[in-house]
Amino acid sequence: MIRLCAPLYLDKARWLYNLFLFGFVFICLMALSQNAIWTDFFSIDDSLLIAIPQVRAPASWKWLKVVFTPGFHIDYYPIRDLSYWFDVHIFGADNLGVDGHIYRIHNIFLLAASSVLLSWTLNLLGFGLYSFWFSAIWVFHPVHWEMMIWSSARKDILAIFFLIFSFA
């Protein structure tokens, strides 16, 4: 019988490996970017995006409809606005965007999760140990630092995360 897709379950050793890989990547990214994480927003569009009404509004069905309605804001990125809402209301970020570190830590979390998903996907494709090294080179490449530190680039990290998640 030919199996067309990978099984959705992992054994205990594989879960521990993925958890270790995520922790290792997250700690390394936090250590390497600690100077940039704890500063205020250094881009004007970061604080403007965090201060839009969709991010500060309390959750309701009407609010969810507004977020997913095109034309309400100049940018139509509802998943990005929803993730900003989580930063403000769940994680306790300042409504006016003064606490830039919460948004950056969330970006680092998404990038580390994308790295683990990339490693897992490449391992399922049969790359073995090379999957770890490829995902490590991919996540620590300097091109990813801009979207990790710049809070307005959350849409790029979310796109990468969901793209890799669709292959996993």
Beta strands, then each sheet from edge to edge (+ up, - down):
end
